[in-house]
Amino acid sequence: MHAAVVDSFDAPPHYGEHPEPRTTRPGELVVDVLAAGLHPRVRSQAGGSHYTSTGELPFVPGIDGVVRDADGRLRYAVLDDTTLGTMAERTIIETDRSIVLPDDVDPVKIAAAMNPAMSSWMALQRRIEFQPGQRILILGATGNAGRMAVQVAKALGAGEVIAAGRNPELLDELPALGADRTCLLTELHRAADIDVVLDYLWGEPAAHAVPAIVRARSDRSSPLAWVQIGSIAGLDAAIPSAALRSARLSIVGSGIGSVPGREFIEELPALVTAVTSGSFDVRARAVPLADVEQTWLRPDRHARVVLVP
């Protein structure tokens, strides 16, 4: 079969031959892949920089996707750490890490939406005690996952959603998706009285944002849950110790490890329903798997690329 193959962490995957998958354990299925999203998490996986990387080469990247099983059923599957990901004509899934989809779903849309939507959905549903009506600030709201976070927050009952980013033109698009207010990263003092921060940036933006928000809060004794989800602006952030002592601030992470796999699976049906209902604006671009190398070198900032075998 053909697959995207990573031979080096310093080069993009190439399209080539790969051995056919064979199951070795009960509960495993060999499936045909219909669509696999090229998420930032997949890029860091292929570059060996993600915290779950084992350093093993070669391997096929891809952490989730829409597949068809031997009985003809469509499934959305999330893969465990494996050297055979979803960027292949066929792969292996575990039945208890997948859910059956309606026959009429758009595989490309599901593959594009589930991973970015899952990041904010899991953060609010599983990492903090989020209550409908609370106010949410999204740092990095102009990215694909940030745009989905605006919509997820509204869908889960946020009382106010404030979208923050660097690009004013992209921020202007977000009220149509549910943002009640927008602000630049240099204006976060205007968004200080919130209950939850969903942070897709980390790095220097977070190092500046935490003290700026803490200083500007009208009531520093009011709880503030800061959920660290992504680190596109840097892996490290120098948070002043005074910011932690001078406010009722809790910083938690949300991702693989901090959320057990079974909890991800438990949330999938509700998230699939939200995506397939048409409630979310999903930007997807289907690309043939054979074009993986060229596509890898030209990231699409406006839509989630989905590789189609």
N, C-alpha and C positions, 0 to 999 in steps of 0.2 A: 504494500500500500504506500501512498504518499503522505508526507507529513512535513511540518516545519521542524527543523532539527537544529538544536543549539550545540555546536561543537566547541565554542569558545565564549567566555563571558565578555570578550572584547569585540565581538562581531555580532551582527544581527543573525537571527535564524535563517537558514536557507531551506528551500523546497527540495526535498529529495526522497529517496526510497527509505522505508523503515520496516522492520519485521512486523508481521501481523500480530496483533495482541492475542494472548491466550490467558484464560482465567486460571487461577491457582487456588482460590479460596471459595467457600460457600458464600452465596449472596452477591457474587460478582457477575456482571453481564458484559459481554462484548456488544457494543452498540455502534451504529452509524452516526457520525457527527453531522449535524445539519448547520450549526452556526456556533461560533466561539468568539467571544468578545476580546478585543485587544485592550485590556484595562491597564492602567498604570501599574497595578500589582503584577500583571503579567510581564511588563517591561522590566520591572525590578527583579522578578524571578529569573528572566532570561539573562540579566546582567549580573546575577549572583549577589546582588546587594540587599535583597529582602531578608528580613530577620529569620525567615523560615528556610532559607537556602541551605542545602546540604553540601554544596560545592561539587556535586557529582555531575560528570559529563560522560557522554552526550546525553541529551534528554529532549523530549518534546514539551514545549511550554503550553500553557492553557490551564485555567483553574476552574472553569465552569463552562456550560454550554447547553444548547438544546440538541437532543439526540433522539434517535429512533431505535427502539429495542426490537428483538427478533419477532415479537408478536405484533409489530406495527404501531405500537403506542409511542406517542411523543412524550419525552420526559425532559425536565430541567434537572441537571445534575451538578453538584458541587463535588469537586475531587479533593481527596486527601493529598498529602505530600506524595508525589509520584514522579517517576521519570517518563511517564506516558500521559501527557496532558490532552487537552481537547483540540489542539491545533493539528489534527490528523483526520484522515478519512474515517478511521475507526479508533475507538479507545475502549477502556474498561471503566465501568462505573460500579459503585456499590448501591444496591437497591435502597438501602436505608439512608443514603445520602442523595436521594433523588425523589422527585414527585412527578406523578403523571399529569400531563397537561391536556387541556381540551384540544380536540382535533383541528379546530379552526384557528388556532393562534398563529401569529406571525413569528416564526423562529428567530428572525433577525431582530425584531423588536424586543423579544424576551431576552435574547443574548446581550443586547445592548443595554437594557435597562436594569436587569436584576442586580448585577454587582454594584454599580454606583448607587442605586436606590437602597440596597441592603446596608450600606455603610451608615447612613443616617437612621434608617429604620431600626437596626440592631442597637445603635447607640441610645436611642430614645426608649426602646422597648425593653432592653435587657441590661444596660449598663448604669442607668440612673433611675430614680423614682420620678419619672416625668409625669406631670399632671396636666390634663387638658386645661387650656387657659393660660399656661405659663408663656413667658416671653423668651424667644430664642434669637440669638445672634449667630449668623453663619459666616465664618471667616473663610474666604476663598469661594465665595458664592458664584463666581462667574465661570468656574470650571464645570466640567460635565457632572461630577458628583455633587458639587455645590448647588448647581441648578436643580438637581434631583432632590437635594436636601430641603430646598425651599418648598418644593411640592409635597414631600413626605411630611415635613413639619406641619404644614397646613392640614394635610389629610388626617394626621393623628391628633389634631385639635389644638394646636398652638394658638394662643390668644393674639400674639403679635410675632411676626417674623421680620427680622432686620437682616438684610443682605449686605455684606461688606466685601470689597475687593479693590483692585487697583485701577481697573478700566472703566471709566464713566459710561462709555457707550454700551458695554456689556451689562453694566448695572442697570441701565435704563430699560433693559428688556425684562427684568425680573419682576416688576409689579404685575405684569400680565400672567406670571406663573404663581402669584400668591404673596410676594413680598409686600409687606405693609410700608416698609421704609427701606431706603438704601443709604449707604455711606461709604466714603473712601476709607482706606486703612489709616489715613492720617487724621480721620475725624471720629475715632472710636469713642472719644469722650461723650459724643452725642448719643451713644448707644450703651451707656454704662448701666442703666437700670434694667437689667435683664436677669433671667433666672438660669438660663442655659446658654453655653457657647459650644457650637459644633465647629471644631478647628481642623481645617484641611491643610493648613499652611505650616504651622510650627516654625522653627528657625527664628530668624530675626523678627519677622512680624509678630510672633507670639511673645518674644522677649520684650518688645515695645508695648504690645497690646495689654498684657496682664497688668503691669503697673498703671498704665493709662486708664484702664477701666476701673481698677480698684480705687484709684484716687478720686475718680469722678462719681462714684456711686453715692446716691443720696442717703442710703442706709447700708453701711458696711457690715452690719450684723445680719443682713438678709442673705440667705444661702445662695451661692452661685456655683453651679456645677459646670466645670470646664472639661469637655470631652475631646480628647486628642484622637483624631481619626486618621489624618494624613500628614505627610511631611514634605510636600513639594517645594517648600521654601528652605528646607534644611533639616537635618536629622537631630540637631541639638539646639536648645534654646536656653539662654542664661536668664532664668527667672529670679529676680531679687528676692532674698529671703523675707524682706519686710512686706512684700506683697502677700506672702502666705500668712504672715502673722497679723497683719492689720485688717484682714477681712475674713469673712466666713466663706472661704474659697476651697473647693475640692477639685483636684485635677485627677482625672482618670483616663485611661486609654480604652479604645474599643477596637477590637480586631481579633485575628486568629490567636487563640490562647486565652485572651481575657474573656471571650465568649465561647463556652463549650460548643463543640460541633452539633450536639443534639439540639441545642437551643436555636442555632441557625436553621436547622431542618424544621423545627416546630413553627418558625415564623414564615417559612416559605409559602405555604398556601395562601395566607392573607396577603402577602406581598404580590404574589402572582395575580390574585384577584384584582388588586389595585392597579397593577400594570395593564392587565388585559381589559379592564373596564373602560379604558380610555381616559382615565382621570389625569394621567401624567403626560406631559409633552416629552416625547422621546426622540432624540436626534440620533439616527443610526445611518451608517454607510456600509453597505455590503461590498466586500472585496474578495475576489477569488483567492483561495489559499495559495495557489501557485504564485501569487504576487506578494507573498509575505515579506520578502527581503526588501523590495522597493518601498512597500508600504511602511515598513518598520522605520525606514530612514526619513520618511516624510509624515510626521505626526499630524493628525487632523484635530485642530483646536475647536472646531465647531460641531463635531459629531463623533459619536463613539464608533470606531471602526469594528466591523464584525467580519471575521474570516469565514468564508463559505467554501467547503471542499468541492 
